[in-house]
Amino acid sequence: MKEHQESREAAIAIACKMFDSGAFFADLQRRVAFRTESQNGRNPALNAYLTDEISDTLARLGFTARVVENPVAGGPPFLIAERHESDDLPTVLTYGHGDVVRGYDEQWRAGLKPWDIVVDEDRWYGRGTADNKGQHSVNFAALAAVLQARAGRLGYNVKVIFETGEEVGSPGLDEVCAAHKNALAADVFIASDGPRVSAERPTLFLGSRGGVPFELTVNLREGGHHSGNWGGVLRNPAVVLSHAIASLVDRNGSIVVEGLRPPPISDAVREALADIELGRDESSPEIDPTWGEPGLTPTERVIGWNALEVLAMKSGNADAPVNAIPPLAKAVCQLRFVVGTDWENLQTHLERHFAQHGFTEVTVKATRGTPATRLDLDDPWVHWALDSMRATTGKKPALLPNLGGTVPNDVFAKTLGLPTLWVPHSYPACNQHAPNEHVLGSVMRESLGVMAGLWWDLGEMGAAIVATRDAH
């Protein structure tokens, strides 16, 4: 036991030394410099990030990697890699994405640059530091630390699926995983994305809420008509649409369309969320305690319940209004939902609801959504991961049944059929997707230790957990 503990501690110490020496910072600085904005179309930097950066990093860790073209026309490329030690050992699949959202260079605070890390006390500013370059950099560095501590062996096999289109909806990810299912076969999935529940608390989440966008349109006539000549006798599409939207949720944000409400929160989920407080970080927005489903805590509303949001509305020109009744009004909306929601029939539920309430002018158009996923909270892999994180940090990790946001976990949980564990290395106020994106150096350092402990413990206990799950 003593030899095991010393070796585990050595792996964690090596990982933390990478941070203290500046080696981890140098790796992340180099990666942030790649302008991998997937929203700008087929960006050459996306392919370069795979071939010049990630492939080289994995090769030094003993992986064989190959770039895979996207089966979706014009879609960004993928990378599949493998480090194989033995057919008799368990296999873990990990994931990352190299693309980022647009830099919005001119919108960053004075002195900050999206493509160059700027350190301000504990904050490391740069596009991708939180989403997702900082996170996969932690995982690869921690894996390198364990390899060094174990003299070049892990005690398991590792496979990698890496994409460059997550910020544009992961086009082709499901198709690639289905086509390469044998090459990506594994016993467990472990990856990192999204925020911890708070900066100081290590977090494990087991899936994500799903998301489905939809548009509501009221198109009543051709062209606008003078409000002085026709106001009072022409139905206004903006007013009609406003009332239609107001019929979907009550004045406090609770969903009233029965088909879009989730099943009751289970006791197991309530117990997991009982000690998790939302919005602890200083720069988090102030929570409205009366908004959302009554009888639930704020954490239960975000993690265990559904939310129907209006993301944008348009009618006329609010920046340069004219004295005319607009002909059309449009709203872009979204349903975030948990497991058990009848989301695939969203359009039918909405059309039926509007018909019952007399809003026959409203047209509904739902687009492709992402399913909700959640690993069983009592799965042996869950207990293993929580024990490992607790042993490394001395803290009680937060267990989220699912992330409030959406990651492409359905591909790994359903298409590949894997138990999914996500260990995030960011925090809620990181400005993800916005100007001034950043990570906290303190969280990066702790996360290096957390992942080194997990990668070490997988070699110690992975085979036993696989056998336990197989037996059941």
Secondary structure, DSSP 8 states (H G I E B T S, - for coil): -HHHHHHHHHHHHHHHHHHHHTHHHHHHHHHHTS--BGGGSS-HHHHHIIIIIIHHHHHHTT-EEEEE--SSTT---EEEEEE---TTS-EEEEEEE--B----GGGS-TT-BTTB-EEETTEEE-TTTTTTHHHHHHHHHHHHHHHHHTTT--SSEEEEEEES-GGGT-TTHHHHHHHTTTTT--SEEEE--SB-SBTTB-EEE-EE-EEEEEEEEEE-SSS-EEHHHHTTTS--HHHHHHHHHHTTB-TTS-B--GGGS-----HHHHHHHTT--S--STTS----TTSSSTTS-HHHHHHSS-EEEEEEEESS-TTS--SEE-SEEEEEEEEEE-TT--GGGHHHHHHHHHHHTT-TTEEEEE---B--EE--TT-HHHHHHHHHHHHHHSS--EEESSBSS--SHHIIIIIS---EEE---B-TTS-TTSTT-EEEHHHHHHHHHHHHHHHHHHHHHHHHHHHHHHH-
